[in-house]
Amino acid sequence: MASKSEIYEECFKEIARRIKGLNLQDRMRLICEILKEKIPYYFWVGFYFPKGEFLELGPSMGPPACNRIAATGVCGRAAKERRAIIVPDVSVFPGHITCDPRSKSEIALPVFDSRDNIIAILDVDSEELESFDETDREWLERILHDAFSES
C-alpha cells in the first residue's frame, strides 16, 4: 500500500499535468475530483469563498454541504489566521460548524493568489478521527501554491 506522501505526490503530478489552461472554478473542481478519488480517508473536499462575514460554497466533492457558513468555524479561523488549521476531533473544536454529523476530523487551508490575497479556503473532512497531519498540510499547501499562485 502506498504511503500518504506517495499518494499526494501522485495527486500533485496529475493535478499539475491537467490544470494548465483551466479557469479558477475548473481548477478547483479538478483538485476536488482528484483528491477525493485518490485519498481514501477524504469524506468531503471543497472550496469556500470569503464573502464578508460568511463563506460561500464553491466547487466540492462528497455529500451535500452547507452552502453558506459563518466565518467562525475551522474555515473561518484558517482565513483569519492565514494558515492551515488541522482539527483531529471536530467535536472539541470551539465554534465548529457541523454540515454533516459523520465528519470527525478536518483540515482547512487558505488559498492565496499571486498577490498574497486569500481567494478561497480549501476544506477537507474525514469520517475518522485524527486523519490529518503535517504531511497533509505540506502536500496540500504545495498543491494549492502550484495551482493558484499565478491567479
C-alpha positions in Angstrom: 0.0 0.0 0.0 1.3 3.5 -0.9 2.3 5.9 1.8 0.4 9.1 2.4 3.3 11.1 0.7 3.3 8.8 -2.3 -0.5 9.2 -2.8 -0.1 13.0 -2.5 2.8 13.0 -4.9 0.7 11.1 -7.5 -2.2 13.7 -6.9 0.2 16.6 -7.3 1.6 15.3 -10.6 -1.8 14.6 -12.0 -3.2 18.0 -11.0 -0.1 19.8 -12.4 -0.5 17.9 -15.7 -4.2 18.6 -16.1 -4.7 22.1 -14.6 -3.0 24.2 -17.3 -5.3 26.5 -19.1 -8.2 26.0 -16.7 -10.1 28.9 -15.1 -10.3 29.3 -11.4 -13.5 27.3 -10.8 -12.4 24.5 -13.1 -9.0 24.3 -11.3 -10.9 24.0 -8.0 -13.2 21.3 -9.4 -10.2 19.3 -10.8 -8.4 19.5 -7.4 -11.5 18.3 -5.5 -12.1 15.5 -8.0 -8.6 14.1 -7.9 -8.1 14.4 -4.2 -11.5 12.8 -3.4 -10.9 10.0 -5.8 -7.3 9.2 -4.8 -7.2 9.8 -1.0 -9.2 7.1 0.9 -9.8 9.0 4.1 -11.3 12.1 2.3 -15.0 12.1 3.1 -15.7 15.6 1.6 -13.4 18.1 -0.1 -14.3 21.6 -1.3 -13.6 25.3 -1.5 -15.3 28.1 0.3 -15.2 31.7 -0.9 -14.9 34.6 1.6 -17.9 36.9 1.4 -17.8 39.4 4.2 -18.8 37.6 7.5 -19.6 34.4 5.6 -18.0 31.8 3.4 -19.9 30.6 0.4 -19.5 27.1 -1.1 -17.6 26.7 -4.3 -16.6 23.5 -6.1 -16.7 20.4 -3.9 -16.9 16.6 -4.0 -18.7 14.4 -1.5 -22.1 14.5 0.2 -24.1 17.8 0.2 -22.5 20.5 2.3 -23.5 23.8 3.8 -23.9 26.4 1.0 -23.1 29.3 3.3 -21.3 29.2 6.7 -20.3 31.9 9.2 -16.6 32.7 9.1 -16.3 31.5 12.7 -15.5 27.7 12.3 -12.4 25.9 11.1 -12.5 27.6 7.7 -13.1 31.0 9.2 -10.1 30.5 11.5 -7.9 29.4 8.6 -8.9 32.6 6.8 -8.4 34.9 9.8 -5.0 33.4 10.8 -3.9 33.0 7.1 -2.6 29.4 7.8 -3.7 25.8 7.8 -5.8 24.6 10.7 -5.7 20.8 11.5 -8.5 19.6 13.7 -8.0 16.0 15.0 -11.5 15.9 16.6 -14.1 18.4 15.4 -16.3 17.7 18.5 -13.9 19.6 20.7 -13.1 22.5 18.3 -14.8 25.7 19.6 -17.2 27.1 17.0 -17.0 24.1 14.7 -19.8 24.2 12.1 -21.4 20.8 11.5 -22.5 20.4 7.9 -22.5 16.6 8.2 -22.5 14.8 11.5 -20.3 12.0 10.0 -17.4 14.4 9.8 -14.9 13.6 12.7 -11.7 15.4 11.7 -10.9 18.3 9.4 -8.2 20.4 7.7 -8.7 23.8 6.2 -6.2 25.9 4.3 -6.2 29.4 2.8 -5.8 29.7 -0.9 -3.6 32.6 -1.9 -3.3 34.3 -5.3 0.0 35.7 -6.6 -0.6 39.0 -4.6 -0.9 37.0 -1.4 -4.7 37.7 -1.2 -6.9 34.9 0.1 -9.2 33.9 -2.7 -10.7 30.8 -1.1 -10.4 28.2 1.7 -9.8 24.5 0.9 -11.7 22.4 3.4 -11.4 18.6 3.8 -13.4 16.4 6.2 -12.8 12.8 7.2 -15.2 10.3 8.9 -12.3 9.2 11.0 -10.7 10.9 14.0 -7.1 12.3 13.6 -7.0 11.8 9.8 -4.9 14.9 9.0 -1.3 15.7 10.0 1.7 17.7 8.8 2.0 15.5 5.7 -1.4 16.5 4.6 -0.7 20.2 5.3 2.6 20.2 3.5 1.2 18.5 0.3 -2.0 20.5 0.2 -0.1 23.7 0.6 2.2 22.6 -2.3 -0.8 21.7 -4.5 -2.6 25.0 -3.7 0.5 27.1 -4.3 1.3 25.4 -7.6 -2.4 25.7 -8.8 -3.2 29.3 -7.7 0.0 31.3 -7.3 -0.4 32.5 -10.9 -4.0 33.6 -10.4 
